[in-house]
Amino acid sequence: MDINVLDEVGENAQKYFRVTNRFIEEGVKNGAILVHSVQGKSRAPTFIIAYLIYREKMKLKDSLSTLREYVNEVEPNESFMQ
């Protein structure tokens, strides 16, 4: 799946959450999933965090902390965080 979302303030990543959550869920069910973006700091983590909030019912702060345990450089842009 290729999601064309810019890593810019004002960009709305939320409109993709439903489709990306389903895609990630299917990948998890099938045993493997790779979520990546150009630098791996903002866009990919945003979709992983959205999935954790959706599936695991985690709070934003907790999902961000959990992801940072694996990838220190995670820093979703301000628009994505909102």
Rosetta blueprint (number, residue, H / E / L):
1 M L
2 D L
3 I L
4 N L
5 V L
6 L L
7 D L
8 E L
9 V L
10 G L
11 E L
12 N L
13 A L
14 Q H
15 K H
16 Y H
17 F H
18 R H
19 V H
20 T H
21 N H
22 R H
23 F H
24 I H
25 E H
26 E H
27 G H
28 V H
29 K H
30 N L
31 G L
32 A L
33 I L
34 L L
35 V L
36 H L
37 S L
38 V L
39 Q L
40 G L
41 K L
42 S L
43 R H
44 A H
45 P H
46 T H
47 F H
48 I H
49 I H
50 A H
51 Y H
52 L H
53 I H
54 Y H
55 R H
56 E H
57 K L
58 M L
59 K L
60 L H
61 K H
62 D H
63 S H
64 L H
65 S H
66 T H
67 L H
68 R H
69 E H
70 Y H
71 V L
72 N L
73 E L
74 V L
75 E L
76 P L
77 N L
78 E H
79 S H
80 F H
81 M H
82 Q L
